[in-house]
Amino acid sequence: MTIEDEVDRLIDERPGKELLIPCYDDPAHRVTEILYRSGGTTAAYCLLTDRSRIIVNTGMGYEAPHHKRVFDAVRPGPTPYVMSTQAHVDHVGGVELFREPGTVYVAQENNLACQRDDARIRPLRFRTAGIWFDMTGRDAVRIAKENPGVSMGQDEPTPDLTFDERLDLEVDGLHLQLIAAVGETIDGMIVWLPEHKVALISNLLGPLFPHFPNLNTLRGDRYRFVEPYLHSVRLLRELQPEMLVTGRHEPIVGGELIDASLARLHNAVEWVHRETVDGMNTGVDLWHLMREIRLPSHLRVGQGYGKVPWAVRTIWETYVGWFKLTSTTELYPDQQLDARTVLTAALGVAGTLDLARQALGRGDAALAVLLAEGALAVDPDHQGAGLVMADAHQALLDAGGDVNFWESGWLEWERRRWAAGAEPPPR
């Protein structure tokens, strides 16, 4: 088996959305003699020094009591440092619970800016979170029962110590290098243990590895830029880690496998970037590029989190913005639904739904959705239109839409909603 075959095996073993279901280690999982993991929404890690511990990521606020309990069973402290590999809520939520007198919270200098970005759109995130995440509170209730009286509040911590590019720390016999990187956020941090050849990257390159990055999440986030991402991949390759510790699933072990995986990921993203820009410069429209750009077989990576066509659109818009130079209507508030309403009124709801069913029959489920939406704009309670919508979303799931975490979450949400005859949510 060649090293490229090994990369393919790694991709196949980490197929996508299944690995994003929180899995809580109890007791803490021993990764190496000095590194322990506590799984959750995103894993927290405990690094042992000669006499103390360092906590890397702290989970959501409701998860922190679990992480602290299982890490205390390994070593209760002292805790001179807590650090976050990025400022997303599933990394910083439990910082306060791990603070002791003298604890220093370390982060890259863009940490607070990223936290502020998240805070600005928190109501949107909370309103739509149920599409993709379990909002029943089942895990929170269980953790609260197992840790009575322990605070579960979501922290918004201010770093005590920040750095720009690199920070070297010697902590009770353990040498760490904190290295700034850009991936999911602009405040990414690689925790590098040079003597152990271990790199803790968490979700720097995405929660699934090696999968195509999500340059823009469906839940809503700032665009993520390709060139800084590629720089981070090259930086990791230069370190030559023998173990890569990610935010989900088991670490990747073996320098040759890690390097080959990083090379595959780098070259796949670079190829999509180049093909998109070349297409833009030669006058190919965005929608054509989204349909036509596909990874060649030798650059196959997983697409369980990000997808190539979404990356094409994000790359396009980060270079030239939202105006696609194809229609005057782009300059004005969107009139697509109004146009469909006028056409549906002229054709009749029954005729429009006949066209939708024909589209569905020949495998064009997305067109069926558009036509059914026009019918529903004229007659919001039309049961036949709701059934077409449910069938169209099921067809999209059956056609491969059930692989990607974000895509499958949205399609399944819509399928269930229309199958149940629910009112459309506000757009």
Buried (B, 14 or more C-beta within 10 A) or exposed (E): EEBBEBBBEBBEEBBBBEBBEBEBBEEBBEBBEBBBBBBBBBBBBBBBBEEBBBBBBBBBBBBBBBBBBBBEEBBEBBBBBBBBBBBBBBBBBBBBBBBEEEBBBBBBBBBBEBBEBBEEBEEEBEEBEEBBBEEEEEBBEEBBEEBEEBEBEEBBBEBEBBBEEEBEBEBEEBBBBBBBBBBBBBBBBBBBBEEBBBBBBBBBBBBBBBBBBBBBBBBEBEEBBBEEBBBBBEBBBEBEBBBBBBBBBEBBBBEEBBBBBBBBBBBBBBBBBEBBBEBBEEEBBBEEBBEEBEBEEEBBBBBBBBBBBBBBBBBBBBEEEEEBEEEEEEEEEEEEBEEBBBBBBEBEBEBBBBBBBEBBEEEBBEBBBBBBBBBBBBBEEBEBBBBBBBBBBBBBBEEEBBBBBBBBBBBBBBBEBBBEEEEBEEE
